[in-house]
Amino acid sequence: MASRVIPVEPFDLVIFGGTGDLAQRKILPSLFRRFIEGQMPPEARIIGAARSALDDRGYREMVAEAVRAHVSPHRCTEKNLAAFLKTIFYVPVDARGETGWEALKARMRPGVVQAFYFSVGPGLFGDLAQRLKSHAIAGETARIVVEKPFGHDLASARALNATLAAHFREQYIYRIDHYLGKETVQNLMALRFGNMLFEPLWNAQYVDHVQITVAETVGVGGRGSYYDHAGAMRDMVQNHLMQLLCLTAMEPPSKFDPDAVRDEKLKVIRALKHVELPEIVRGQYLAGPDTPSYREDVDNPDSTTESYIALKLEIANWRWNGTPFYLRTGKRLKARLSEIVIQFKEPPHSIFDSPPGQGANELSIRLQPDEGMDLKVTIKEPGPGGMRLIDVPLDMTFAEALGEEVADAPDAYERLIMDVIRGNQTLFMRGDEVEAAWAWTDPIIAEWEARDQRPLGYEPGSTGPEEAAILMHRDGRRWRELKT
Ligand code: NAD
């Protein structure tokens, strides 16, 4: 089944931080893939802008290396690459000074979509926004794209929103959470609001609980100095897990339009109850036989930052009253896995003498490593041996159902960057959503800081601290196995 590719309008996309890690690993390879798919028109231009003293040629060499390193060889042919490189330009720019701005202005063309990707630290967002306007580079409808972290707490997120709002209207600000660009996340909306089957059951009457897991096998790597000031709550829960929670729990929007969807997500965040400390487990990975401990990784022997968190959340509204959402995320765990699991209740009465728990359907929506869904259903065990029931998965792995096309599905960044050019904000976070998420996160962090709470050590390659399992056992539930 071939997916339709509709080219976007011609554009000038400036990547501030165009020589950085994110640009090289994600943004530029994603643009290359859209280019060879025919979605990026040949007259589009990508202009790298960063501090390095490069020219167009030097930057093209860097881009070629980045694309070769991150795109599969069968797509990255030299012919494709040569054509793509013709769209690439470079201007040395200092965000904090006056160097390069007039040269950048000279490179911009009238009459095309303008987008400015701020792939730099958030400390530079204000400088970039201000200079884009003071040098009259960004036109009335120019878009800016900003990366996480969007603030460190509510006060800093508000300040950042105010800084951007001084120069750009909200409808032109695209706050990226790349989880929203994943095929499965959009499929969650298609499943819920495009079918009759699920939505009538999607509430506290039929759903026992929901689990959202984002597990990583890697440690903090080279991000130690940033991560040690953030921790799993700020780095993962406040944004990625919160977004997944919102899409799972929200009411049907009246239409699939940016503000209708984001209004419903915001209502979910505002309905979250405060989480008390006994409902939260914080962990920090210990050293393994061949791996350093978290504290060694961040070079801080006294660090009390968590690399793991599990918590029980309740949503105070009619739909979810009494149905908890359990969230967990951590580094250096047993498996790399991101999934949302909707655990339905058991049938109210079994006519089959079934053991407890049988018939409690389970819908799991996987985002990583492979994208897909499966639904556990109970059927009769085949054969003449009487009426015995077994649970089987109805596998909806898209790669199998829809063929290679989907197995090679676009990366989240590909979709999101094209949405910026199309001017569609549905899969981007609005300023008030981000602030509401911080407003929920801040008091929790303040409480554990006030009590000088220390995270619990956990073995690398494990499922996290034992206390996370106890959090579930107390409610007569358990986490789904952490396996890929
Ligand atoms: P990086 O340190 O690798 O690159 C930073 C870039 O900013 C470089 O191109 C540098 O030249 C440019 N820069 C720095 N100071 C400048 C100045 N004064 N004027 C002009 N350019 C300047 O950083 P990165 O990992 O690419 O991350 C960029 C942003 O994206 C950060 O906010 C980061 O938190 C966020 N982010 C990164 C990742 C990732 O995987 N790397 C993931 C999510 C979010």
Boltz pocket constraint, residues with backbone or C-beta under 6 A from the ligand:
constraints:
  - pocket:
      binder: B
      contacts: [[A, 16], [A, 17], [A, 18], [A, 19], [A, 20], [A, 21], [A, 22], [A, 23], [A, 49], [A, 50], [A, 51], [A, 52], [A, 93], [A, 94], [A, 95], [A, 96], [A, 118], [A, 119], [A, 120], [A, 121], [A, 122], [A, 124], [A, 147], [A, 148], [A, 149]]
      max_distance: 6.0
